[in-house]
Amino acid sequence: MEDLSDRDKQILQFLSNGYTNSEIAAELHLSVRSIETNLSKIYKKLQVKSRLEAVKQGYAIGFIK
């Protein structure tokens, strides 16, 4: 499992709070496409296939508090 960047952790925290891709993009002043790309990379790093799995894994490894 690869380490998550600070941006990855930030996006993961937004996911855990139930934000949509559009809401995350607005908060971070990025495009929705950028968020989708980041999420794809996060899923790969965490070896998961969904938002829910990413959040569960984030809690399990301590990236989400």
C-alpha positions in Angstrom: 0.0 0.0 0.0 1.4 3.3 -1.0 1.5 6.3 1.3 -1.2 8.9 0.8 -0.2 12.5 0.1 -1.5 15.3 2.2 -4.0 16.1 -0.6 -5.1 12.5 -0.7 -5.7 12.6 3.1 -7.6 15.8 2.7 -9.9 14.4 0.1 -10.4 11.2 2.1 -11.5 13.4 5.0 -14.0 15.1 2.8 -15.3 11.7 1.7 -15.7 10.6 5.3 -17.9 13.6 5.9 -20.2 12.7 3.0 -19.1 15.4 0.5 -19.8 14.8 -3.2 -17.1 15.2 -5.8 -18.6 18.6 -6.7 -18.5 19.8 -3.1 -14.9 18.6 -2.6 -13.9 20.4 -5.9 -15.6 23.6 -4.7 -13.9 23.4 -1.3 -10.5 22.8 -2.8 -10.9 25.2 -5.8 -10.3 22.3 -8.2 -12.2 20.9 -11.1 -14.5 17.9 -10.6 -12.3 16.0 -13.0 -9.3 16.6 -10.8 -11.2 15.2 -7.9 -12.2 12.1 -9.9 -8.5 11.6 -10.9 -7.4 12.0 -7.3 -10.0 9.6 -6.1 -8.9 7.0 -8.7 -5.3 7.3 -7.4 -6.5 7.1 -3.8 -8.5 3.9 -4.5 -5.4 2.4 -6.1 -3.2 3.3 -3.2 -5.6 1.9 -0.7 -6.4 -1.1 -2.9 -10.2 -0.4 -2.8 -12.9 0.0 -5.4 -15.4 2.4 -3.8 -15.9 5.5 -1.7 -17.2 3.5 1.2 -14.2 1.1 1.1 -11.8 4.0 0.9 -13.4 5.6 4.0 -13.3 2.3 5.9 -9.7 1.8 5.0 -8.9 5.4 5.9 -10.2 4.8 9.4 -8.5 1.4 9.7 -5.1 2.8 8.9 -5.6 6.0 10.9 -5.7 8.5 8.1 -9.2 9.6 9.1 -9.9 10.6 12.7 
